[in-house]
Amino acid sequence: MTALPSARDVARANRAFLRRAVVFLSQQGVRQFLDVGSGIPTVGNVHEIAQDVEPRARVVYVDYEPVAVAHSQLLLEGNDNATVIQADMREPDTILRHPETRRLLDFSQPIGLIMAGVFHFVSHDKNAPAIIAHYRDALAPGSYLALSHFTADISPNEMAEVVEVMKRSTDPIHPRTRAEIHELFTGFELVEPGVVGTAQWRPDHAEQADEPGGSQIYAGVGRRR
């Protein structure tokens, strides 16, 4: 992410959104989470946040990269209510039917589906709304989708540089407009304030809404109808 001057700020704002979203879902009574594209564990992981609210909260992490899975396995040793599986988020059936997913998650009860800063790796030709819909249809009413996603709406020149840099990697990114990201929430009722910059999504205090890096990524949380 060297082409984006505020990359560190963007990552920090996205991580802060994840924390606030998990706290919000926990406050709504969600006790099980499916974190798709969870990445290498850092400070403030989903299971730590959720289990701080409810120690019996259950979390399934999903990542495609072996190194992320290996790190997660080490972190989760001894935690019977959290696990990690290696799978591609673009293959929802593999994730939803995985034995570990079925062991920990009860799909007759609300689940918090987390896709924080990861879905922009899904190319435009993969029918992103259909992939999200596949997950949505497996969730019970009252479940939630918490999603954040790169956009070029705010800083198109900077984001164009990032896209060019990432084209040379194994994981190119595909920024989407606010309208396109809004479409990913089809079948979910967006909670206030809707799809906004990560720093603007229910900040803990007013000053957070103006933090740098908070507008490169849109974020939102929707409740399954």
Buried (B, 14 or more C-beta within 10 A) or exposed (E): EEBBBBBEBBBBBBBBBBBBBBBBBBEBEBBBBBBBBBBEBEEEBBBBBBBEBBEEBBBBBBBBBEEBBBBBBEBBEEEEBBBBBBBBBBEBEBBBEBEBBEEBBEBEBBBBBBBBBBBBBBEEEEEBBEBBBBBBEBBEEBBBBBBBBBBBBBBEEBBEBBBEBBEEEEEBBBBBEBEBBBEBBEBBEBBEBBBBBBBBBBBEEEEBBEBBBBBBBBBBBBBBE
